[in-house]
Amino acid sequence: MAKPAQGAKYRGSIHDFPGFDPGQDAEALYTAMKGFGSDKEAILELITSRSNRQRQEICQSYKSLYGKDLIADLKYELTGKFERLIVGLMRPLAYCDAKEIKDAISGIGTDEKCLIEILASRTNEQIHQLVAAYKDAYERDLEADIIGDTSGHFQKMLVVLLQGTREEDNVVSEDLVQQDVQDLYEAGELKWGTDEAQFIYILGNRSKQHLRLVFDEYLKTTGKPIEASIRGELSGDFEKLMLAVVKCIRSTPEYFAERLFKAMKGLGTRDNTLIRIMVSRSELDMLDIREIFRTKYEKSLYSMIKNDTSGDYKKALLKLCGGDDDAAGQFFPEAAQVAYQMWELSAVARVELKGTVRPVDNFNPDADAKALRKAMKGLGTDEDTIIDIITHRSNAQRQQIRQTFKSHFGRDLMADLKSEISGDLARLILGLMMPPAHYDAKQLKKAMEGAGTDEKALIEILATRTNAEIRAICEAYKEDYHKSLEDALSSDTSGHFKRILISLATGNREEAGEDWDQAREDAQVAAEILEIADRPSGDKTSLETRFRTILCTRSYPHLRRVFQEFVKMTNYDVEHTIKKEMSGDVRDVFVAIVQSVKNKPLFFADKLYKSMKGAGTDEKTLTRIMVSRSEIDLLNIRREFIEKYDKSLHQAIEGDTSGDFLKALLAICGGED
């Protein structure tokens, strides 16, 4: 069994079996495979209940007792994914890794994702053992085989990682940290082209502790996380490898939690990835992976495996997982440290927000107005011209076109468009033609009119807009509907939910920075209202009012500190605690605020993904977000979308919509990632 570092707790899910007898186990396995058919239940129960060290002893005893190779017999008796999993467990980790890499570079094509996963995540000692195991098993040099099967900077970084010479000294020089930050910045952002050698040298050799400080300082110095610079400066498999290295430096368990999630989400399961990770991490950090998985994806790893696999294969995977996690939101101490650090990064980030729609150069409103009139005149409508003009002009330019259209033709452009186009395309084009505040006001009005209320639309708009945007919406609402937004919300919603929405609709969120002492006080209030404080104080109504005030009026920088202090104080994640302790619309609006504070582009990326996944498309949500974020942060949303869902927003739209609506959406999307 892998030994944890001195003083560290063992974080694997598989332990040495008490009262272990290798001879007895060898006999049990022989019996399970003897005769016609095999007792798969007995095989999986035994092998998943023994540590890797014990399995090696069973192999030796089996050979001594029966003169046969246990792995060969298992291969003969078992089939498919179950066989691959069980045989993987029977090999020492280094030999298991060697086999995975051999398979990845054999035959036509290369499995770059496998190479990246193994070489980016292993320690120096594990790399040295891997190289020796590869030589022993295949009588070949691993470095030579990697060089023969890869190329370019991707190859160079793999070779650096294969040396297993990452510094392991935890004493960090502040001067060297600053120098590395400067070198990385000059090699990428400040350079015409990119000096890949600097990225390779620093990320391939410096210690984890050193690099974590480099990443923190890089963010403070440049306003960008190192990942954003890597995405902007590097490309292809080299970019993916460097991002994997950064993720493993930050948190190896989080890297594997993400890999496991991506292996099982969507249609089909990437079984090779699932098997490789479950086998290789079962005696290293499976408990941490489970915890981060539960926190990050709102479901346990156990439940996702249970729903995504079947038969003996499922049973064996669940044994390796080691248990279900039902206390959603609570961190193990190690995971709490990761969460605290992520809030720290969020608190100091200065992410540059970018839209996908920008003012067109050499803008000519006169020519655009005439072209639009021509596109709608006579029999039939030229939708392509309408889409091309309206999706490639900024909102300010569209307002000029509207004015020019009226001056030239004495006609209302919006009315003409309404009569010429219909359905989803009409909603999208007409939305683009409205000033943003008036568009949001209309969406809020629609959410409240008729039978029933669209609470999701109310929450999405009011929980994410800035003070200036909220005030402009209030003015537009009053102008267009002759009623205040507050009055409309009062008559259409009720209770605590109504009070939260009205508070958000005042647009009075503080805009100062964080106050550490106040943040600790606010975190205590959050802990008390969410019923996880050691000593609750004050009555429930007073606490609810204070909690609402904190979430609805504190500045984003301050709230990031509050949520960070909440983790430190309680060992829980505030978002998951809200989900667990609250319900209904109140829960949904508070979760939306927290997610918006954490990462607003990611909040919208999630909404877009949900609007297109499964049967049917939520065209209203899709249209509303594409229109309202097109000039603010849609480029950032695109980046978050591909990072989380492993496919681009462009691809998702292409696969879920059609016709002119599709053309217009892709034009607003602004490109394929």
VOPA-953275 format. One record per residue (C-alpha): residue number from 1; residue in one letter; x, y, z. Coordinates in steps of 0.02 Angstrom, whole numbers, plus 32768, in hexadecimal, padded with zeros to 4 digits. Each point is the difference from the previous one (the first is absolute). Layout:
BEGIN
R  num  residu  east  north    up
R  NUM       A     X      Y     Z
...
//
This chain:
BEGIN
R  num  residu  east  north    up
R    1       M  8000   8000  8000
R    2       A  8041   80AD  7FD5
R    3       K  803D   8058  809D
R    4       P  7FCA   80B3  8020
R    5       A  8083   8084  801F
R    6       Q  803E   8008  80B3
R    7       G  7F7B   8052  806C
R    8       A  7F7C   7FF9  7F76
R    9       K  7F60   7F9C  800E
R   10       Y  7FE5   7F6F  7F89
R   11       R  7F83   803B  7F7C
R   12       G  7FE7   7F62  7F9A
R   13       S  7F5E   7F9C  7FFC
R   14       I  8054   7F54  7FFB
R   15       H  8058   7FC0  809C
R   16       D  8067   7F66  802F
R   17       F  7F86   7F72  8022
R   18       P  800A   7FCA  80B8
R   19       G  8031   7F4B  801E
R   20       F  8043   7FF4  7F4F
R   21       D  8035   7F52  7FC4
R   22       P  8045   8001  7F4E
R   23       G  7FF8   7F42  7FEF
R   24       Q  7F4B   7FFA  8034
R   25       D  7FD5   808E  7F87
R   26       A  805D   7FA9  7F72
R   27       E  7F9A   7F61  8020
R   28       A  7F5D   8064  8004
R   29       L  8029   8050  7F57
R   30       Y  8031   7F57  7FB5
R   31       T  7F59   7FB7  803B
R   32       A  7FA1   8096  7FB9
R   33       M  804C   7FE0  7F54
R   34       K  7FFC   7F41  8000
R   35       G  7F85   7FA0  7F95
R   36       F  7F7B   8044  7F8C
R   37       G  7FE8   80BC  8015
R   38       S  804B   806A  8089
R   39       D  7FC1   804B  80A3
R   40       K  8017   80B7  7FD4
R   41       E  7FB0   803B  80A2
R   42       A  8084   7FA3  8067
R   43       I  808D   8041  7F92
R   44       L  7FCC   80B7  800C
R   45       E  7FDA   7FF5  80B9
R   46       L  80AB   7FB8  8028
R   47       I  806C   806B  7F8D
R   48       T  7FAD   80A6  802B
R   49       S  8012   7FDA  80BA
R   50       R  80BE   7FEA  7FFA
R   51       S  8086   8085  7FF1
R   52       N  8075   7FFE  7F6A
R   53       R  808E   7FBD  806C
R   54       Q  7F91   7F70  8038
R   55       R  7FCB   7FDC  7F4C
R   56       Q  80B7   7FEA  7FCF
R   57       E  8014   7F7F  808C
R   58       I  7F64   7FA6  7FC0
R   59       C  804F   7FF9  7F51
R   60       Q  809D   7FB1  8049
R   61       S  7F9D   7F81  8067
R   62       Y  7F94   7FD3  7F69
R   63       K  809A   7FDB  7F97
R   64       S  804E   7F9A  808E
R   65       L  7F61   7F9A  801D
R   66       Y  7FC7   7FE3  7F4C
R   67       G  8095   802A  7F91
R   68       K  7F91   807A  7FA2
R   69       D  7FFE   80BB  7FE3
R   70       L  7F6B   804D  805C
R   71       I  7FF2   8097  7F8A
R   72       A  7FFE   7F8C  7F68
R   73       D  7F76   7F97  804F
R   74       L  7F99   809A  802B
R   75       K  8012   803F  7F4D
R   76       Y  7FC2   7F57  7FC0
R   77       E  7F6A   7FF7  8076
R   78       L  7FC5   80B5  7FFB
R   79       T  7FD0   8072  7F70
R   80       G  7FE7   80B6  7FCF
R   81       K  8008   8092  8078
R   82       F  7FF5   7F92  809A
R   83       E  8099   7F9E  7FC8
R   84       R  8061   80A0  7FDD
R   85       L  7FD6   8043  80AD
R   86       I  802C   7F61  8060
R   87       V  80A1   7FE3  7F9F
R   88       G  8031   80B7  801D
R   89       L  7FEA   7FE7  80BB
R   90       M  8072   7F67  7FFC
R   91       R  8094   8060  7FBB
R   92       P  8072   806F  806B
R   93       L  7FD6   80B8  7FDF
R   94       A  80A0   8020  7F9D
R   95       Y  7FDE   7F6A  7F8E
R   96       C  7F4B   8035  7FED
R   97       D  803A   80AE  7FC9
R   98       A  8081   7FB1  7F8B
R   99       K  7F78   7F96  7FAE
R  100       E  7F8E   8098  7FEB
R  101       I  808C   8064  7FAD
R  102       K  8031   7F6D  7F90
R  103       D  7F4B   7FF2  7FC6
R  104       A  7FF7   80BD  7FE7
R  105       I  8093   8003  7F86
R  106       S  7FE7   7F59  7FAA
R  107       G  7FAD   7FEC  7F57
R  108       I  7FB9   808B  7F94
R  109       G  7FE8   80A4  805B
R  110       T  802E   8032  80B1
R  111       D  7F91   8012  8099
R  112       E  8046   80A9  8034
R  113       K  7F82   8013  808E
R  114       C  8043   7F63  8054
R  115       L  80B5   803D  7FF0
R  116       I  7FD0   80AA  8046
R  117       E  7F9E   7FB8  8093
R  118       I  808A   7F8A  803A
R  119       L  809A   806B  7FE5
R  120       A  7FB2   80A2  8041
R  121       S  7FC2   7FB2  80A3
R  122       R  8086   7F88  803D
R  123       T  8084   802A  8083
R  124       N  80BB   7FF2  7FDE
R  125       E  8006   7F56  8057
R  126       Q  7F6B   7FBF  7F9C
R  127       I  8050   803D  7F5D
R  128       H  80A4   7FA5  8027
R  129       Q  7FA1   7F60  8029
R  130       L  7F9B   8012  7F5F
R  131       V  809C   8012  7F94
R  132       A  804F   7F66  8053
R  133       A  7F5E   7F9A  7FEF
R  134       Y  7FF1   802D  7F47
R  135       K  80B4   7FC7  7FE2
R  136       D  7FE1   7F5F  8060
R  137       A  7F59   7FD6  7FAF
R  138       Y  8025   802F  7F4A
R  139       E  80BF   8004  7FF7
R  140       R  7FF2   80AD  7FB4
R  141       D  8030   80AF  8035
R  142       L  7F65   8067  802B
R  143       E  804F   80A7  7FD3
R  144       A  8035   7FC0  7F55
R  145       D  7F50   7FBD  7FDF
R  146       I  7FAF   80A5  8035
R  147       I  8077   8061  7F8F
R  148       G  7FD7   7F8A  7F70
R  149       D  7F45   8019  8014
R  150       T  7FEE   80BB  8027
R  151       S  8049   80A3  7FC1
R  152       G  801E   80B8  8020
R  153       H  7FED   8058  80A6
R  154       F  7F86   7F7A  8039
R  155       Q  808B   7F80  7FEE
R  156       K  8080   806F  8059
R  157       M  7F90   8018  8098
R  158       L  7FDA   7F45  800A
R  159       V  80BB   7FDC  7FFE
R  160       V  801E   807F  808B
R  161       L  7F77   7FAF  806A
R  162       L  8049   7F53  7FDD
R  163       Q  80A2   8033  8056
R  164       G  7FA6   8004  80A7
R  165       T  806E   808E  803C
R  166       R  7F7F   807B  8042
R  167       E  8049   805D  8094
R  168       E  7FBA   7FC1  80A6
R  169       D  8044   8081  8079
R  170       N  7F72   805B  8059
R  171       V  806F   8094  802C
R  172       V  7FCE   8084  7F80
R  173       S  8066   8097  7FCC
R  174       E  7F92   809B  7FEC
R  175       D  807E   804B  7F88
R  176       L  7FFA   7F66  7F91
R  177       V  7F41   8003  8004
R  178       Q  8001   80B4  7FC2
R  179       Q  8081   7FD6  7F7C
R  180       D  7F9A   7F6D  7FBF
R  181       V  7F63   806C  7FF9
R  182       Q  805E   8081  7F9A
R  183       D  804D   7F7B  7F8E
R  184       L  7F57   7FAF  7FDE
R  185       Y  7FAF   80A9  7FDF
R  186       E  808A   8034  7F89
R  187       A  7FFE   7F55  7FAB
R  188       G  7F46   800E  7FDB
R  189       E  7F99   809D  8015
R  190       L  808C   807D  7FDE
R  191       K  8050   7FA4  7F6F
R  192       W  7FD5   7FFE  7F47
R  193       G  7FEB   7F45  7FF0
R  194       T  8021   7F93  8098
R  195       D  80A1   7FC2  804F
R  196       E  7FC3   7F4E  8024
R  197       A  80A8   7FCD  8049
R  198       Q  7FE4   8070  8099
R  199       F  7F55   7FB2  8021
R  200       I  804C   7F52  7FEE
R  201       Y  8094   8023  8072
R  202       I  7F9E   8054  808D
R  203       L  7F64   7F92  7FFF
R  204       G  8065   7F61  7FE4
R  205       N  8082   8016  8089
R  206       R  7FCB   8072  808F
R  207       S  7FB6   7FB6  809F
R  208       K  7F45   7FFB  801C
R  209       Q  800C   8077  8094
R  210       H  8067   807B  7F9A
R  211       L  7F8A   7FF8  7F6A
R  212       R  7F65   801E  806B
R  213       L  804E   80A2  803B
R  214       V  8033   802A  7F4D
R  215       F  7F4B   7FE8  7FC7
R  216       D  7FBF   806F  808D
R  217       E  807E   8089  7FD9
R  218       Y  7FE2   7FF0  7F45
R  219       L  7F47   8023  801E
R  220       K  8025   8096  806F
R  221       T  8080   8046  7F86
R  222       T  7FA4   7FE6  7F5C
R  223       G  7F4A   7FF6  8035
R  224       K  7FF3   7F5A  7FA4
R  225       P  8009   7F4E  8041
R  226       I  8092   7FA1  7FB3
R  227       E  7F80   7F8D  7FAB
R  228       A  7FBC   8094  7F9B
R  229       S  80AF   802B  7FC2
R  230       I  8021   7F4A  7FD1
R  231       R  7F5E   7FF9  7F9D
R  232       G  802A   80A3  7FAA
R  233       E  80B6   7FD9  7FD8
R  234       L  8009   7F43  7FE2
R  235       S  7F99   7F89  7F98
R  236       G  7FD4   7F4B  7FDB
R  237       D  8041   7F6F  8069
R  238       F  808B   806D  8047
R  239       E  7F7C   8079  8047
R  240       K  7F9D   7F6D  8049
R  241       L  809C   7FB7  8050
R  242       M  8033   80A5  8050
R  243       L  7F50   801C  8043
R  244       A  8002   7F50  804A
R  245       V  80A7   8025  8054
R  246       V  7FBA   80A1  804B
R  247       K  7F64   7FA5  803E
R  248       C  8069   7F79  8052
R  249       I  8070   8082  8051
R  250       R  7F67   8057  8047
R  251       S  7FA7   7F5F  8036
R  252       T  801E   7F52  7FBB
R  253       P  7F5D   7FBC  804D
R  254       E  7F9D   808D  7FAC
R  255       Y  8051   7FD6  7F59
R  256       F  7FC9   7F4A  8011
R  257       A  7F51   8030  803C
R  258       E  7FED   8066  7F61
R  259       R  8044   7F72  7F93
R  260       L  7F86   7F85  8050
R  261       F  7F6C   8074  7FE7
R  262       K  802B   801A  7F49
R  263       A  8018   7F44  7FE9
R  264       M  7F4B   7FE0  8034
R  265       K  7F9B   8099  7FCE
R  266       G  7F9A   8005  7F61
R  267       L  7FDE   7F6E  7F8D
R  268       G  8077   7F6D  8011
R  269       T  8087   7FE1  8082
R  270       R  80BB   800F  7FE5
R  271       D  8022   7F5B  8056
R  272       N  80BC   7FFE  7FE6
R  273       T  8011   80A6  805B
R  274       L  7F87   7FCB  8089
R  275       I  805D   7F5B  801E
R  276       R  80AD   804F  7FFB
R  277       I  7FD5   8085  8082
R  278       M  7F9D   7F8E  8075
R  279       V  808E   7F80  7FFF
R  280       S  8091   807A  800F
R  281       R  7FB6   8072  8088
R  282       S  7FAB   7F7C  806D
R  283       E  8094   7FFA  8077
R  284       L  8039   80B4  7FF0
R  285       D  7F7A   8087  800B
R  286       M  7F55   7FB5  7FD5
R  287       L  7FB0   804C  809B
R  288       D  8038   80AE  7FCD
R  289       I  7FC6   7FE3  7F4D
R  290       R  7F56   7FC8  8041
R  291       E  7FEE   8099  806E
R  292       I  8030   807D  7F7A
R  293       F  7F91   7FA5  7F82
R  294       R  7F6B   800F  8074
R  295       T  801F   80B7  8022
R  296       K  8022   8030  7F4C
R  297       Y  7F7A   7F9D  7FA5
R  298       E  7F73   7FF9  8082
R  299       K  7FFC   7F42  7FFE
R  300       S  806C   7F78  8049
R  301       L  807E   7FA1  7F96
R  302       Y  7FAC   7F61  803F
R  303       S  7F54   8033  7FBE
R  304       M  8046   8034  7F57
R  305       I  805B   7F58  7FEB
R  306       K  7F62   7FA6  8038
R  307       N  7F96   8058  7F7C
R  308       D  8080   7FF6  7F74
R  309       T  803F   7F4C  8007
R  310       S  7FB5   7F52  8017
R  311       G  801D   7F4D  8036
R  312       D  809D   7FBD  8053
R  313       Y  8062   8091  7FB5
R  314       K  7F92   8079  8064
R  315       K  800F   7F99  80A0
R  316       A  80BF   7FFF  7FF3
R  317       L  8009   80BC  7FDF
R  318       L  7F8F   8025  8094
R  319       K  8070   7F96  8070
R  320       L  8096   8067  7FC7
R  321       C  7F9F   80A0  801E
R  322       G  7FEE   7FC7  80B3
R  323       G  7F5A   804F  8031
R  324       D  7F78   807E  7FDA
R  325       D  800E   80B4  803D
R  326       D  7F59   8045  8037
R  327       A  8033   8098  8067
R  328       A  8002   8073  7F69
R  329       G  8067   809C  8012
R  330       Q  806E   7FCD  8092
R  331       F  80BA   7FFA  7FDC
R  332       F  8085   7F8C  8041
R  333       P  8089   806E  804B
R  334       E  806E   7FEA  7F66
R  335       A  7F73   802F  7F89
R  336       A  7FD2   8096  806E
R  337       Q  80B0   8042  7FE7
R  338       V  7FEB   7FF2  7F43
R  339       A  7F57   8059  8009
R  340       Y  804A   808B  806C
R  341       Q  808D   8016  7F83
R  342       M  7F86   8007  7F6E
R  343       W  7FA1   808D  8055
R  344       E  80A7   8058  801C
R  345       L  8023   7FF6  7F45
R  346       S  7F50   803D  7FDA
R  347       A  8017   8092  8078
R  348       V  809C   8044  7FAC
R  349       A  7FD5   7FD8  7F4A
R  350       R  7FEC   808F  7F87
R  351       V  7FB3   7FA6  7F6C
R  352       E  7FE9   8069  7F65
R  353       L  7F4D   7FED  7FC5
R  354       K  7FE7   7FFA  7F44
R  355       G  7F66   7FF7  7F94
R  356       T  7FF6   7FB0  7F55
R  357       V  7FA1   808D  7FAA
R  358       R  8062   80A0  7FE6
R  359       P  7FE1   80A2  7F9F
R  360       V  8021   7FE3  7F47
R  361       D  8086   806A  7FAE
R  362       N  7FCC   807D  7F79
R  363       F  7F4E   7FFB  8040
R  364       N  7F82   804A  7F88
R  365       P  7F50   8008  804B
R  366       D  7FBA   8045  7F5E
R  367       A  803D   7F6C  7F99
R  368       D  7FC6   7F84  8087
R  369       A  7F52   804D  8009
R  370       K  7FEE   7FF5  7F41
R  371       A  803F   7F4D  7FFD
R  372       L  7F83   7FCD  8087
R  373       R  7F70   8056  7FA4
R  374       K  8030   7FA6  7F60
R  375       A  8009   7F59  805E
R  376       M  7F4C   8016  803B
R  377       K  7FB2   8050  7F66
R  378       G  7F97   7FA2  7F81
R  379       L  7FDC   7F47  7FFE
R  380       G  8064   7F97  807B
R  381       T  8081   8036  8080
R  382       D  80BE   7FFB  7FF4
R  383       E  8022   7FB9  80AE
R  384       D  80BA   7FEB  7FDE
R  385       T  8018   80BC  7FE7
R  386       I  7F9B   8028  809D
R  387       I  8066   7F84  8067
R  388       D  80A6   803C  7FB9
R  389       I  7FE1   80B8  8024
R  390       I  7FAD   7FF4  80AA
R  391       T  8075   7F7D  804D
R  392       H  809C   805D  7FC7
R  393       R  7FD3   80AC  8046
R  394       S  800E   8039  80B3
R  395       N  7F61   8031  805B
R  396       A  802B   80B9  7FF4
R  397       Q  8015   7FEC  7F43
R  398       R  7F59   7FA5  7FF4
R  399       Q  7FAB   8094  8055
R  400       Q  804B   8074  7F7C
R  401       I  7FBF   7F8C  7F77
R  402       R  7F50   8008  804D
R  403       Q  8005   80BE  8000
R  404       T  8044   8009  7F4E
R  405       F  7F7B   7F83  7FC4
R  406       K  7F76   806E  8046
R  407       S  804E   809F  7FB7
R  408       H  8011   7FB3  7F52
R  409       F  7F63   7F9A  7FF0
R  410       G  7F8A   8045  8085
R  411       R  7FEE   7F4F  8040
R  412       D  8024   7FA8  80A4
R  413       L  8089   7F80  7FE3
R  414       M  7FC7   7F95  8095
R  415       A  7F4E   7FF7  7FBB
R  416       D  8040   7FD1  7F53
R  417       L  806F   7F77  8047
R  418       K  7F6E   7FBB  8067
R  419       S  7F96   7FF1  7F63
R  420       E  8089   7FAE  7F98
R  421       I  804E   7F7F  8074
R  422       S  7FB5   7F8C  8082
R  423       G  8020   7F80  8088
R  424       D  80A8   7FEB  8056
R  425       L  805B   806A  7F7E
R  426       A  7F88   8091  801D
R  427       R  8018   7FFA  80BD
R  428       L  80BD   7FFF  7FEA
R  429       I  800A   808C  7F7D
R  430       L  7F81   8070  8057
R  431       G  805C   7FE4  80A4
R  432       L  80A3   8039  7FB1
R  433       M  7FA9   809C  7FBD
R  434       M  7FC8   803A  80AE
R  435       P  8070   8066  8073
R  436       P  8041   7F87  8088
R  437       A  7F9F   804D  8092
R  438       H  7F5D   7FFE  7F9D
R  439       Y  8021   7F4C  7FCB
R  440       D  801A   7FC9  80B5
R  441       A  7F66   8063  8036
R  442       K  7F99   7FA4  7F7D
R  443       Q  8044   7F56  8038
R  444       L  7FD0   802A  80B4
R  445       K  7F52   8038  7FC8
R  446       K  7FE6   7F5F  7F9D
R  447       A  803A   7F9A  8096
R  448       M  7F76   804D  806A
R  449       E  7F6D   800D  7F88
R  450       G  7F78   7F7F  7FE2
R  451       A  7FE0   7F66  8067
R  452       G  8097   7FCC  8066
R  453       T  80A8   8055  8018
R  454       D  80A6   7FD4  7FAF
R  455       E  8067   800A  809F
R  456       K  809B   7FC0  7FA7
R  457       A  8002   8096  7F8A
R  458       L  7FE5   807A  8090
R  459       I  8090   7FB1  8060
R  460       E  8076   7FF7  7F6B
R  461       I  7FED   80BA  7FD9
R  462       L  7FF4   804E  80AE
R  463       A  8089   7F95  8050
R  464       T  8082   8025  7F79
R  465       R  7FF0   80B5  7FCA
R  466       T  806F   808D  803F
R  467       N  7FBC   8097  8060
R  468       A  8006   806C  7F63
R  469       E  7FA6   7F79  7F9A
R  470       I  7F79   7FE9  8086
R  471       R  7FDE   80BC  800A
R  472       A  7FF4   800B  7F43
R  473       I  7F86   7F6D  8000
R  474       C  7F94   8056  8084
R  475       E  7FF8   809E  7F96
R  476       A  7FD8   7F9E  7F62
R  477       Y  7F79   7F9C  8059
R  478       K  7FAC   809F  8040
R  479       E  800C   8051  7F53
R  480       D  7FBD   7F6A  7FA0
R  481       Y  7F7B   7FBE  8077
R  482       H  7FD1   8099  806B
R  483       K  801B   7FA0  809F
R  484       S  8097   7FED  8071
R  485       L  805E   7F5B  7FFA
R  486       E  7FF3   7FF7  80BE
R  487       D  7F42   800A  7FF8
R  488       A  7FFA   7F7B  7F79
R  489       L  806E   7F8B  8068
R  490       S  7F96   8024  809C
R  491       S  7F5E   7FCF  7FAA
R  492       D  8047   7F65  7FA9
R  493       T  806D   7FAF  8086
R  494       S  7FF1   7FE7  80BB
R  495       G  8056   7FE1  80A4
R  496       H  80BB   7FF4  8016
R  497       F  801B   7FE9  7F44
R  498       K  7FA7   80A6  7FDD
R  499       R  806B   805B  8080
R  500       I  80A0   7FBB  7FB2
R  501       L  7FCE   8033  7F4F
R  502       I  7FCD   80AF  8037
R  503       S  80A5   8013  805B
R  504       L  805E   7FCD  7F61
R  505       A  7F92   8074  7F97
R  506       T  8037   809A  8062
R  507       G  80AD   7FF4  7FB1
R  508       N  8053   8032  80A3
R  509       R  808B   7F7E  800A
R  510       E  809C   8048  8053
R  511       E  808F   801D  7F88
R  512       A  8092   800D  807A
R  513       G  8083   7F78  801C
R  514       E  7FFF   7F7D  8089
R  515       D  8000   801E  80BC
R  516       W  8051   7F6A  8056
R  517       D  7FB2   801E  80AD
R  518       Q  7F54   801A  7FB5
R  519       A  801A   7F66  7F92
R  520       R  801C   7F94  809A
R  521       E  7F63   8047  8051
R  522       D  7F9B   7FE3  7F62
R  523       A  8042   7F4D  7FF2
R  524       Q  7FC5   7FE2  80B3
R  525       V  7F52   803F  7FD3
R  526       A  7FFF   7F8B  7F69
R  527       A  8034   7F6E  806F
R  528       E  7F75   8027  807C
R  529       I  7F74   8014  7F81
R  530       L  803A   7F60  7FA7
R  531       E  7FFD   7FA8  80A9
R  532       I  80B3   7FC4  8005
R  533       A  8045   807C  8080
R  534       D  803D   7FBE  80A7
R  535       R  7FA1   8084  8063
R  536       P  7F69   804C  7FA6
R  537       S  7FD5   80AE  803C
R  538       G  7F6D   8073  7FDD
R  539       D  7F51   7FD6  7FC5
R  540       K  7FDE   7FB0  7F56
R  541       T  7FA8   8097  7FB2
R  542       S  808E   8076  802E
R  543       L  8080   7F84  7FBB
R  544       E  7F9E   7FEE  7F5C
R  545       T  7FFD   80BC  7FE9
R  546       R  80BB   800D  8021
R  547       F  8025   7F6F  7F8A
R  548       R  7F97   804F  7F77
R  549       T  8058   80A6  801B
R  550       I  80AA   7FAC  7FF3
R  551       L  7FDB   7FA4  7F5D
R  552       C  7F9D   808C  7FAE
R  553       T  8065   809B  8030
R  554       R  80B5   7FCF  8022
R  555       S  807E   801A  7F73
R  556       Y  803D   7F6C  7F9A
R  557       P  80B4   800E  8041
R  558       H  7FBE   8003  80B3
R  559       L  7F8C   7F6B  7FE4
R  560       R  8092   7F9A  7FBB
R  561       R  8057   801D  80A7
R  562       V  7F61   7FD4  805F
R  563       F  7FF0   7F5A  7FA4
R  564       Q  80B9   7FDE  801C
R  565       E  7FEF   8020  80BA
R  566       F  7F64   7F91  8001
R  567       V  806A   7F6D  7FC2
R  568       K  8084   8023  8084
R  569       M  7F7F   8012  808A
R  570       T  7F8E   7F6C  7FD8
R  571       N  805C   7F88  7F8A
R  572       Y  7F69   8011  7F8D
R  573       D  7FE4   804E  7F55
R  574       V  7F80   808D  800A
R  575       E  7FAB   7FD5  7F5B
R  576       H  7FE2   7F4A  802D
R  577       T  7FCA   802D  80AF
R  578       I  7F7C   8077  7FBA
R  579       K  7FC5   7F75  7F8C
R  580       K  7FF3   7F87  8092
R  581       E  7FB2   8072  8083
R  582       M  7F8C   806B  7F95
R  583       S  7F7B   7FDA  7F80
R  584       G  7F9B   8047  7F71
R  585       D  8018   80AB  7FB2
R  586       V  805E   8045  8098
R  587       R  8082   7F78  7FED
R  588       D  800C   801C  7F44
R  589       V  801A   80BD  800C
R  590       F  8085   7FF1  8088
R  591       V  805B   7F78  7F9E
R  592       A  7FFB   806F  7F64
R  593       I  804E   8090  8063
R  594       V  808A   7F8F  8044
R  595       Q  8025   7FB7  7F54
R  596       S  8003   80AD  7FB3
R  597       V  807A   803C  8084
R  598       K  806D   7F65  7FE7
R  599       N  8007   8009  7F43
R  600       K  7F79   805B  7F9D
R  601       P  8035   7FC0  7F54
R  602       L  7FFA   7F4D  8044
R  603       F  7F52   8021  8046
R  604       F  7FC4   802F  7F51
R  605       A  8060   7F70  7FB0
R  606       D  7FA0   7F88  8072
R  607       K  7F5B   8052  7FD2
R  608       L  8026   7FF2  7F47
R  609       Y  8033   7F49  8011
R  610       K  7F5F   7FD6  805E
R  611       S  7F98   805D  7F7E
R  612       M  8040   7F89  7F7A
R  613       K  801C   7F59  8056
R  614       G  7F84   7F71  7FFA
R  615       A  7F63   7FF7  7F97
R  616       G  7FC5   80A9  7FC3
R  617       T  804F   80AB  800A
R  618       D  7FD4   8090  8074
R  619       E  8008   8083  7F75
R  620       K  7FC9   808E  8072
R  621       T  8092   7FEB  8078
R  622       L  8079   7FE0  7F71
R  623       T  7FC8   809F  7FA6
R  624       R  7FFC   806B  809D
R  625       I  80B3   7FD5  8031
R  626       M  8048   800C  7F50
R  627       V  7FB0   80AB  7FE7
R  628       S  8026   8049  80AC
R  629       R  80B5   7FC4  8010
R  630       S  8037   8017  7F4B
R  631       E  8058   80A6  8021
R  632       I  8031   7FDF  80B6
R  633       D  8052   7F57  801F
R  634       L  7FC7   7F80  7F7F
R  635       L  80B5   7FDC  7FD1
R  636       N  8024   7FD6  80B7
R  637       I  7F61   7F96  8006
R  638       R  803E   7FA1  7F67
R  639       R  80A5   7FD9  8057
R  640       E  7FA9   7FC4  809E
R  641       F  7F88   7F96  7F97
R  642       I  8089   7F9F  7FA6
R  643       E  8066   7FEE  80A0
R  644       K  7F6F   7FB4  8061
R  645       Y  7FA2   7F9E  7F7C
R  646       D  808C   7FC8  7F8D
R  647       K  7FA9   8046  7F67
R  648       S  7FF0   80AF  7FBD
R  649       L  7F67   806E  800D
R  650       H  8006   8009  7F41
R  651       Q  7FF2   7F40  7FF6
R  652       A  7F72   7FFB  807F
R  653       I  7F9B   8083  7FA0
R  654       E  8024   7FA8  7F5B
R  655       G  7FC2   7F5A  8045
R  656       D  7F63   8047  8052
R  657       T  7FB7   8085  7F8D
R  658       S  7FE0   8012  7F46
R  659       G  7FDB   8074  7F6F
R  660       D  800D   80BD  800A
R  661       F  7FF6   7FFB  80BE
R  662       L  809E   7F95  7FFF
R  663       K  8058   8078  7F87
R  664       A  7FD8   8097  806C
R  665       L  8035   7FAA  80A2
R  666       L  80A7   7FC9  7FB5
R  667       A  8020   80B1  7FC1
R  668       I  7FE5   8042  80B2
R  669       C  8068   7F72  8049
R  670       G  808E   8048  7F9A
R  671       G  8069   7F68  7FD9
R  672       E  8030   7F4C  8023
R  673       D  8076   7FD9  8091
//
